[in-house]
Amino acid sequence: MFGIDIYLLEALINGLLLGGVLALLALGLNLIFGVIDVVWICYVELIMLGMYGMYFMYSVFHLPFVLAAVICIAGVGGLGMLLHILVIAPLLGAAPINQLLATGGVLFFLQSFATVAFGIDFRNLGIRLPVLEVSGMYISYARLLACGTALAGMVVVYLFLARTYTGAAIRAIAQDRQIMPLMGVDTRRIYLITSFIGGALAGLAACLLVLQYDIHPFIGLTFGPITFLICVLGGLGNMIGGFIAAFIFAEIISVSGLYLDLEWGYVFAFVFFIVMMFIRPRGLMARRS
């Protein structure tokens, strides 16, 4: 194809598909940090619970996949609200280190709970989607579906933030959370709505990832570190920066995995992150002073 290495082109396409899902993960975390100013270290564990929920609803109780997905998204959104009420709200005025330790404690609690409740066996839905062959390239339908749905979900969130009163309030609080209460905005309500949206995005990610990965209590370790690197590289709370960083990381992982092992892709992604922190310590989208 015009002298282009077909395997490299396939890796680039797979990188784009992976980037869509990583951008979805980063969006939820950045939205929460941008509005509430708290980093949910345990964010990917909500995804893990959502994946288990999908497994039991689809494989055990035999609900249709779409219905199970709707319940999963709403349920994980509810868990996000519960997490805010029980853990985050009491610590809003505390030092950032206390907030990180609290959400880190929730991470280990949820991992331990899943280990005790579900065991360490790997599970999956048993859904095998076909592979699309185009000009000698092989592209997974599961990745296509995941990327397309992730991008659609991000568009819905963007329209909600841009076109609704509540969305405008969320954006306003993200810009200046100190003055908004003086203008009559109920910050507690906005925080709860934001936590629900962030949790719902985690639920959507669970519905997409469960089509590609086995489910086990430590699945969050696969996505957690890279999600936080994306958010930091893009600028914590900066949703556009996170979107761009997600695709950069995805391409590094995918292309490096083509020429070396996939594990080396993550190594190069971490090296790239370290180098960028020297060049842009406040993130890609941060303004230079």
C-alpha positions in Angstrom: 0.0 0.0 0.0 2.1 2.9 -1.4 5.3 1.6 0.2 3.8 1.7 3.7 4.6 -1.3 5.9 1.2 -2.9 6.3 2.1 -4.2 9.8 3.0 -0.7 10.9 -0.2 0.6 9.5 -2.2 -2.1 11.3 -0.4 -1.1 14.5 -1.2 2.5 14.0 -4.9 1.7 13.5 -4.9 -0.5 16.6 -3.3 2.3 18.5 -6.1 4.7 17.5 -8.7 2.1 18.6 -6.9 1.7 21.9 -6.6 5.5 22.3 -10.4 5.9 22.2 -10.9 3.6 25.2 -7.9 5.2 27.1 -9.4 8.6 26.4 -12.7 7.5 28.0 -10.9 6.3 31.1 -9.0 9.6 31.4 -12.2 11.7 30.8 -13.9 10.3 33.9 -10.9 10.8 36.1 -10.2 14.3 34.7 -13.8 15.4 35.1 -13.9 14.4 38.7 -10.5 16.1 39.5 -11.4 19.2 37.5 -14.6 19.8 39.5 -14.1 18.2 42.9 -10.3 18.7 43.0 -9.7 15.1 44.3 -7.9 12.3 42.5 -9.8 9.0 42.8 -6.9 6.6 43.1 -9.5 3.8 43.2 -11.2 4.9 39.9 -10.2 1.8 37.9 -11.5 -0.5 40.7 -15.0 0.8 39.9 -14.3 -0.5 36.4 -13.4 -3.8 37.8 -16.6 -4.0 39.8 -18.5 -3.0 36.6 -16.9 -5.8 34.7 -17.9 -8.3 37.3 -21.4 -6.9 37.2 -21.5 -7.5 33.5 -20.3 -11.0 33.9 -23.0 -12.0 36.4 -25.8 -10.2 34.6 -24.9 -11.6 31.2 -23.4 -15.0 31.9 -25.2 -16.0 35.1 -28.6 -14.3 34.9 -28.7 -14.2 31.1 -29.8 -10.6 30.7 -29.5 -9.2 27.2 -26.1 -7.5 26.8 -27.5 -4.0 26.1 -29.8 -4.2 29.2 -26.9 -5.4 31.3 -24.8 -2.6 30.0 -27.5 0.0 30.9 -27.7 -1.4 34.4 -24.0 -1.5 34.8 -23.5 2.1 33.7 -26.2 3.3 36.1 -25.0 1.0 38.9 -21.4 2.1 38.7 -22.6 5.7 38.5 -24.4 5.1 41.8 -21.2 3.6 43.3 -19.4 6.8 42.3 -22.0 8.9 44.2 -21.7 6.5 47.2 -18.0 6.9 47.1 -18.3 10.6 47.2 -20.8 10.6 50.1 -18.9 8.1 52.3 -15.2 8.9 51.5 -14.7 12.1 49.5 -17.2 14.6 51.0 -15.8 14.3 54.6 -12.3 14.9 53.3 -13.0 17.9 50.9 -11.2 20.3 53.3 -8.4 17.9 54.2 -4.9 17.9 52.9 -4.4 16.3 49.5 -2.3 13.6 50.9 -5.1 12.5 53.2 -7.5 12.4 50.2 -5.0 10.3 48.3 -4.5 7.9 51.2 -8.3 7.5 51.7 -9.0 6.7 48.0 -5.9 4.5 48.0 -7.4 2.6 51.0 -10.6 2.2 49.0 -8.6 0.7 46.1 -7.1 -2.0 48.4 -10.5 -2.6 50.0 -12.2 -3.2 46.7 -9.4 -5.4 45.5 -9.6 -7.5 48.7 -13.4 -7.6 48.6 -13.4 -8.8 45.0 -10.8 -11.5 45.8 -12.8 -12.8 48.7 -16.2 -12.5 47.0 -15.3 -13.7 43.5 -12.0 -15.6 43.9 -9.0 -15.2 41.7 -10.2 -17.2 38.8 -10.2 -15.5 35.4 -13.7 -15.1 33.9 -15.1 -13.8 30.6 -18.4 -13.4 28.9 -17.6 -16.0 26.3 -18.5 -13.5 23.5 -16.2 -13.9 20.5 -16.6 -11.1 18.0 -15.2 -11.6 14.5 -12.0 -10.0 13.2 -12.3 -7.6 10.2 -9.7 -8.2 7.4 -8.9 -5.2 5.2 -6.1 -5.3 2.7 -4.2 -7.9 4.7 -4.7 -6.1 8.0 -6.7 -7.7 10.9 -8.8 -5.4 13.1 -10.8 -6.6 16.0 -14.5 -5.8 15.9 -14.4 -5.6 19.7 -11.9 -2.8 19.5 -13.8 -1.0 16.8 -17.0 -1.3 18.8 -15.2 -0.1 22.0 -13.5 2.8 20.3 -16.7 4.0 18.5 -18.8 3.7 21.7 -16.2 5.4 23.8 -16.0 8.3 21.3 -19.9 8.5 21.2 -19.9 8.6 25.1 -17.4 11.4 25.1 -19.5 13.4 22.6 -22.6 12.9 24.9 -20.7 14.2 27.9 -19.4 17.2 25.9 -22.9 18.1 24.7 -24.2 17.7 28.3 -21.4 20.0 29.6 -21.9 22.5 26.7 -25.7 22.6 26.3 -27.3 22.2 29.7 -27.5 24.4 32.8 -26.0 21.7 35.0 -23.2 21.3 32.6 -22.5 25.0 32.6 -22.4 24.9 36.4 -20.0 22.0 36.3 -17.7 23.9 34.0 -18.0 27.0 36.1 -17.0 25.2 39.3 -14.1 23.6 37.5 -12.9 27.1 36.6 -13.5 28.7 40.0 -14.9 26.6 42.8 -14.6 29.3 45.4 -16.9 31.9 43.9 -19.7 29.7 42.6 -21.4 29.1 46.0 -21.6 32.9 46.3 -23.6 32.9 43.1 -26.2 30.5 44.4 -24.8 27.3 42.9 -25.4 24.2 45.1 -21.9 22.8 45.0 -22.9 19.6 46.9 -25.4 18.8 44.3 -22.9 19.5 41.5 -20.3 17.3 43.2 -22.8 14.4 43.4 -23.8 14.8 39.7 -20.1 14.9 38.7 -19.4 11.8 40.8 -22.3 10.0 39.1 -21.1 11.0 35.6 -17.5 9.9 36.4 -18.8 6.6 37.8 -21.1 6.1 34.8 -18.1 6.6 32.4 -16.3 4.0 34.4 -19.3 1.7 34.0 -19.3 2.4 30.2 -15.6 1.5 30.1 -16.3 -1.7 32.0 -18.9 -2.7 29.3 -16.4 -2.1 26.6 -13.3 -3.7 28.2 -15.2 -6.8 29.2 -15.5 -7.7 25.5 -11.7 -7.7 25.2 -10.2 -8.8 28.6 -10.7 -11.5 31.2 -12.1 -10.4 34.5 -10.2 -10.8 37.8 -9.8 -8.8 41.0 -6.5 -7.1 39.8 -7.6 -6.1 36.3 -7.4 -2.5 37.5 -3.6 -2.8 37.5 -3.7 -3.2 33.8 -5.4 0.2 33.3 -4.8 2.2 36.5 -1.1 3.3 36.0 -1.5 4.2 32.4 -4.7 6.1 33.1 -3.0 8.3 35.7 0.0 8.9 33.5 -2.4 10.0 30.7 -4.2 12.4 33.1 -0.9 13.9 34.5 0.6 14.2 31.0 -2.5 15.9 29.7 -2.7 18.1 32.8 -4.8 17.0 35.7 -8.3 18.2 35.2 -7.7 19.1 31.5 -10.0 16.9 29.5 -8.7 18.0 26.1 -5.1 17.4 27.2 -6.1 14.0 28.5 -7.8 13.2 25.2 -4.6 14.0 23.3 -2.3 12.2 25.7 -4.4 9.0 25.5 -3.8 8.7 21.8 -0.1 9.5 22.2 0.3 6.8 24.8 -1.8 4.3 22.8 0.3 4.8 19.6 3.6 4.4 21.6 2.3 1.1 23.2 0.9 -0.2 19.9 3.9 0.6 17.7 6.5 -0.5 20.2 4.5 -3.8 20.7 4.8 -4.4 16.9 8.6 -4.4 16.9 9.1 -5.7 20.5 6.9 -7.3 23.1 3.8 -5.5 24.3 5.4 -5.1 27.7 8.1 -3.0 26.1 5.4 -0.8 24.7 4.5 0.1 28.3 8.1 0.6 29.2 8.6 3.1 26.3 5.3 4.8 27.4 6.7 5.3 30.9 10.0 6.6 29.6 8.2 9.0 27.3 6.2 10.2 30.3 9.3 10.8 32.4 11.0 12.8 29.6 7.9 14.9 29.1 7.7 15.7 32.8 11.1 17.4 32.5 10.0 19.3 29.4 6.3 20.0 30.4 6.1 19.3 34.1 2.5 20.8 34.3 1.3 18.8 31.4 0.9 19.1 27.7 -1.9 21.7 27.8 -0.4 23.8 30.6 0.5 27.4 29.7 4.1 28.4 29.8 4.7 31.1 32.4 
